[in-house]
Amino acid sequence: MNVTTTVDGTRASLTPHGDIDFDTLSSLRAAVDALPDHVTDLLWDLHHTPFMDVAGLHLLFAPAGRGGADRTTTVTGLRPQALRMLLLATDVHPTVIDVSRLFPDTLRTLPG
């Protein structure tokens, strides 16, 4: 798994290139663990991620590395397959999986 990492002040953007599954989960977690401690905002850019299985849930909803509980995690570029999986997981476990925290700006702009 190739992951592009960009750090700008307290914000980091991680862009995986390829599928997110249990084979790639450890390298993605290692990329998060390698972030500087001062990073408080983590953005997953999933434009280059055509497929994500349940490992993606573990990645997006687990504490984000060493600074885990203090880091805000958001997502951009979510493909339709991954979005369907996240919405299904929310339907099944609404008190555990809160996708609104992953893309709060998107949900605020939806008609409704």
Secondary structure as UniProt FT lines:
FT   STRAND          2..8
FT   TURN            9..10
FT   STRAND          11..17
FT   TURN            22..24
FT   HELIX           25..33
FT   TURN            37..38
FT   STRAND          41..45
FT   TURN            47..48
FT   HELIX           54..61
FT   HELIX           65..70
FT   STRAND          72..76
FT   HELIX           80..92
FT   TURN            94..96
FT   HELIX           99..101
FT   HELIX           104..109
//
